[in-house]
């Protein structure tokens, strides 16, 4: 075939392909065709609506007793565990983040030890889709009963997403669930799968379940005594009068 005819044939072939592409595209966006790809992202959700439950749904029992205490002035939520005011965990929040503040309910401890984090970012206030965070430079600050501190490297990772509403049982009912994963790991080492802890929060009802390789707990049935939490080393002096000795 002469060179001029080969060039003409290739031009015609290209024009046919281009015309087919334009026709298919016009169908996808015209009134006769339905666009298959959703281009508008879903609205972000305020995670605090999952973390803090309606106070009428607390305290709760199940495989573990737990009560929720909210101080909106301090922007803090605490959970008292095991019907023991000395065993509690507190998180706090601002407009951007929810932070892990203190864990004062260490497994197997009866002396009053606790810990907090140098960074402590735990969850964004606004969540859409699957969110992850890695904090390789975080440090754990171990607090002795007399408030002496010892700092050590303690990197951790977080992951969160929201599942659609479903029946959750107990007194929780049908609600969407925020699933939060926390995974500490040794500095400079890959994270081990058996270190993952999973927290489940129901929209409008708060924290209702926890699980790890060490065990699991549910606190999803309304009932039990209203609790007051104990003190910890980070409590501002002005608020101590509102806490039990």
C-alpha positions, 0 to 999 in steps of 0.5 A, a space after each residue: 500500500 502506498 504511504 499516502 493511503 496508509 496515512 489516510 487509513 490511519 486518520 480515518 481509523 482514529 476519527 472512528 475511535 474518537 467518534 465512538 468515544 464521544 458518543 459513549 461519553 454523551 450517553 453517560 451524562 445525557 438524560 438517556 444514560 445514568 452516570 455510574 460514578 458518584 463524584 460528590 463525596 459523602 459528608 463528614 461526620 462529627 465523631 463526638 456524636 458516637 463517642 459521647 452517648 445520651 446520658 439516659 443510656 448510662 450507666 450500663 452493664 453486660 460482661 463488664 460494668 461501665 459508666 460515662 461521665 461527661 464534663 463539657 466545660 473541660 471537654 472531657 469524657 471519662 468511663 468508670 469501669 468495674 464499679 470502681 471509681 479508681 478505675 477509669 479512662 478519660 478522653 478529651 476533645 477540641 475542634 480538630 481532634 479527640 485525644 486519649 487523655 489518661 488510662 487509670 484502669 490498667 489490667 491487673 493493677 491495684 496500686 493506682 498506676 496510670 499512663 498518658 501519651 505525649 501526642 494522644 491524638 486518637 480520632 479526628 472530629 470529622 470522619 469520612 471514609 476510612 481514616 488512619 494515623 501513625 505516630 512513630 514519635 509518640 511517648 508514653 508517660 507512666 504515672 506512679 501513684 505519687 505522680 512520679 513520671 517515667 517517659 518511654 518511646 511508645 509509637 502507635 497507629 489508629 484506624 477508624 470508619 463508620 458502619 451503617 446502622 444495624 441492630 446492636 442488641 442490649 439497650 442500644 437498638 439499631 444504630 450506626 457504629 464507629 469502629 476504632 482500632 488502636 495498635 501500639 508497636 515497638 519503635 522501628 519494628 513492624 506492628 504485630 497483628 496481636 496488638 490491635 485493640 478494637 473499640 465500638 461506639 454506637 451513634 448517640 449511645 457511645 462506647 459499648 464494646 471492646 476487644 483484643 487478643 487479651 479478651 473482650 467486653 460488652 457494656 450494652 444493657 442499661 443498669 447499675 449505679 451512677 459513678 463518680 470517678 477518682 483523681 489522677 495526676 493530671 487533674 487541674 487543682 480547681 476541679 479536685 473538689 468535684 471528685 471523690 478523694 
